[in-house]
Amino acid sequence: MGNAKRNLEAVCAEYGSAIERRKGGDKEAKRLETIIRNALGVLREDGLFAFYLFLQYRKKEGGEIIRDEILNLWRDPAVGPLLSGNGGDREQVIDLTDDLTALLMAREVAERTLIYALYGLRGKE
């Protein structure tokens, strides 16, 4: 499904499901759910780069799973791509915050993806 004409809603659902599928057992699912909720709060309140740093900081508790899938989402042709895949992730995310249109798109698709992952995890309870 590398077609750039894919609906963004479907793309976000795909990556949200990927986050959900990568969880471990019930204990890890609860921890991942908490990290997703916290990451959403950081994204909404503190911005995109703070969101990226939060996921780096919480990588052992599930942040790495989220970070990897969000970076893949931002590289997906259906989204832009917003990241080129060249250079370090940190530098690319900083560059992304310099373009208002790309920044708003990145925030919107990340938020929607995390919401889908959260509902997916809660639906498994």
DAZIBEL-V127021 format. One record per pair of residues at least 12 apart in sequence whose C-alpha atoms are under 8 Angstrom apart, sorted by the first residue. I is the first residue (numbers start at 1). J is the second residue. If there is no record, write none. Layout:
# DAZIBEL-V127021
I&J / I&J
This chain:
# DAZIBEL-V127021
2&76 / 2&77 / 2&78 / 3&77 / 3&78 / 4&77 / 4&78 / 4&79 / 5&78 / 6&78 / 7&78 / 8&78 / 8&79 / 8&109 / 11&73 / 11&78 / 12&73 / 12&109 / 12&110 / 12&112 / 12&113 / 12&116 / 13&112 / 13&113 / 13&116 / 13&117 / 15&69 / 15&70 / 15&73 / 15&113 / 15&117 / 16&113 / 16&114 / 16&115 / 16&116 / 16&117 / 16&118 / 16&120 / 17&116 / 17&117 / 17&120 / 18&69 / 18&117 / 19&65 / 19&66 / 19&69 / 19&117 / 20&117 / 20&118 / 20&120 / 20&121 / 22&65 / 28&62 / 29&121 / 31&61 / 31&62 / 32&61 / 32&62 / 32&63 / 33&118 / 33&121 / 35&58 / 35&61 / 35&62 / 35&63 / 36&66 / 36&114 / 36&118 / 37&118 / 39&51 / 39&54 / 39&55 / 40&111 / 40&114 / 42&54 / 43&107 / 43&111 / 48&93 / 48&97 / 48&103 / 48&106 / 48&107 / 49&93 / 49&94 / 49&97 / 52&67 / 52&90 / 52&93 / 55&67 / 70&110 / 70&113 / 71&83 / 71&89 / 73&110 / 74&106 / 79&105 / 82&96 / 82&102 / 82&106 / 83&96
